[in-house]
Amino acid sequence: MSTSGSRMGARAWGVLFVLCGAIFLEGIDVAMLNVALPAIREDLGLSTGVLSGVVSAYVLGYGGFMLLGGRAADLLGRRRMFLLWLAVFLAFSGLGGFATEGWMLLVARFVTGVAAAFMAPAGLALVTTNFPDGPQRTRALGVYAGTAAGGFSLGLVAGGLLVSAGWRWVFFAPVILAALILFAAFALLTDDVPEIRQTQGFDLAGAASVTAAMLLLAYGVVRLENGGEGLGTTVAVVAAGAAFLGIFVLIERRSTNPLVRLAILRSAALVRTNLGALLFMVAFAGFQFMVTLYLQELRGWSALQTGLAMLVVGIDTILAPTLTPWLVNRFGNVRVLFGGMLCAVLSYTLFLPVAPDWTYAAMLPSMLLLGLCFSLSYGPLTMAATDGVDEQEHGLAGGLLYTSMQFGMALGVSAVTALSMATVSAEAAEGLSLDAIRNGLVLPAVAAVLAALITAFGLRRNAATPQAPTPATAHTPA
């Protein structure tokens, strides 16, 4: 399907739009649900614990099965996994809309998270394997990243609009989009035959141990938002997750057909990319959560007003597929990524002195810089995730990246919640205060600084300005 050169044909664009549609679906689904939570609580009479569990269930499914999903795409076929789990995503998103009890929502969101864990790395691997290394892949990943980030920012507005018509539409609307994507995917995506022979078997012990480890670690991260309450249980859960992770490493070392080739983790660039991605999402998820509380809890803004306030972050939908590929080809991936991390540091720092009567004009610089940050960071992160990795392991590389991002999102929300609630407790539980918001906002700024420092280590390897690639010898700078 792919052709040489930087130009893409109609079929190539069709394939890209299908894959972009799936990652957009995943982002908009999460964002719309976050906006709809108050309405869901009021209609179903859910407790705070169950409501929090609705969000946590998705995190557990996504984080728990992501590594398995990434490797399954490599072993069983990217197209097969993409189509199968897109169908599962469609079905359980729709079932969530029919929920009448809290447990029904919990099950629906958990399975939806599992579906996303298999679908997302398969989709990224399909992008990297369908478009040749060089300008085509850089452009394709730029469009893909812009769509992914745009799904979340646009989902905040879409969620506000749909909630006004009824919160169940937050679940039904993705079904319509998923059905259209699934229909187009069957027609456009070609079969890919895994190069690893089925006779080699599947590493069931490795799959079971890593899934148990990821589930326990994800649950431990989610529990952090409780602060000191139940600290012993949280420590025990994390310790159990670490133990299963150790068992997984032992299994993989002895396995003749390992689920994860441990040597892939010896790549300093790969480790740096995943640490940067984790901290990047810690910062963004924590910032978005704190800003939402500030606007809705302290300022009394509606869900729709909050979504519109953050809509400017969606400029990445335009800049990521246009500006970012040109910058990457001109200056190199790591330099562009480092610039994006610096924009994040400045964005979060400018919001630290937030006041109770801030005008939107005072918030706008942070929002604009955040949109620019996503434009310069998200795409280069996805490019770096598979750079130098054999195509047979692109699913695994995508699984590692999305695992880092999902854990970052969960950790960011949990950590800022714990920080802000500690302030509330100190103030005799008088409710969320401006000081609590400010305390929570410190974490995103610190995480962004750490992400920028980690990214800076990669600049030494890319000290020389790369030559502009030619169509015949195109290569995306590492």
Steps between C-alpha positions, in 0.01 A plus 500: 500500500781739578695673233836669497528873524315747717169505310215278615226363275126493565508149648786590732302800626197277545698254713641786706157652561367164620785458748472863609127454550563216746749696712268804486219275621706386799588857600154647458342210690711568810453878486123486456459262792700728731262787421192279551590361844294750708189430290553123527530524878180702530296270274616163636560613858857374506728541798829685463686169519300342219529816288877499544495131414338575165815691403736257672347195329602634160851575628532146637390341175716727287814494714466135597480355150701750292828306486313180417301689236813638338668162474180328386492738203851387400429129550141465380476773236449878534192519274334205674553646847397849388170387348411254777556739786344796320184287482526423873553872572185579300288239678594586859488875447139450392426275798624774732225725366234250614638472855250532784734397782851600596643149451381499138700816432804353674494186283440697181785742566744223599438303181512820294841570653619148414379551141692827476810325638500257206377747237735796561840327459369307200392829343838665558681195359277515191599864450873433526490191278272646230708813447872482412758653730564861403272792402195275446518343844582834664196656337276203580605499866450876516142463381450201732632683805301815426183293471570316825560816700214681325261222602555578865473879472199491267341232717469747787275721285313211340438352844353826626263514202394136526441514876246776440304249289551217751813333640426171322590666169858518627503120456278475192683760288830302493303195380395685186856618433646156575257330260604733216870443572452122518320493165774704333777296667369172356517650152833685522733310733687213338588174671838487669647155562707480819857398425524311829379146443196385692676165561734680736215532745380784715661600828196442721697514828657831399165638388331403827778637722540835320123554489473429873791737563351782290153458655638515855731794426220691327269435797773615738542824306125561501491448878756778553223759476377382841810657657589345833172307525561130440871559448588149615272343241639724227858403587403131504334528157802676348737246660295213356512668158878537527529134599303386194718728287807325639343161422430622147866596449615157620255328263608710203869427562437126477230498233591376150229725356468793744200729499737795540860486378671654803793620290271767352512674839876545471445782251569826682292689242201270558520534879542877470196525271277301733610689813442828318156383385404393853602834654342692212162337571543534879528874444214534251250275680570669835474847348176428312342350814598795720385757244167322466450511879603865509255604228205285609536470879642843584378715212166328439552453126293238318648193334448659159666827605796303636532306177486817293765660721738213423404477133798715400723208604358334189724710275724194502245337267610754236866547590600136564441377143630818332768679702646208697604275206680793336683582824597134554641470149686829543632483857465139613250322718667550838549875455133547414398283794722700735339823378159352575606406853625855561160634386338270758724631779412859411128422466466338842724757670292791369187347657650460850396847630134433408263738679131464596395768253731426209362601162519263207756733345730421795459125438535519121884503481517172691234342278672613179840376619343169597359461149844580356656256746279217377571595139875470554503207742232239432602424142876487569433266793315256275779529242770438760310201645570287192818666373771237460261217600456204266160507324417161652497673841317821414189373678706439813661844472157657466380303802791630707427859397128485572562317827728785606243758396209325672694456823603865472138612471392287795796610711446867413135503605564295815799707610338841456188370675708385795686834516184709483311282750788528746444877497126454547561277802731758650221756466252288695332367185335831417497404133729548208687828529721708275802393706411136434484572126835681508663213689371253245628713211859476627522136393441560125771767495750273676415201278543714187844616617607138556367399157698784340819396684465137390438608140807726513724195541402400148627829356862386536433216260343742254745789535553536126218647295365221277513529127169545324396152383455428136208288374732213420687494830245650737556430865336648805767634739517309826 
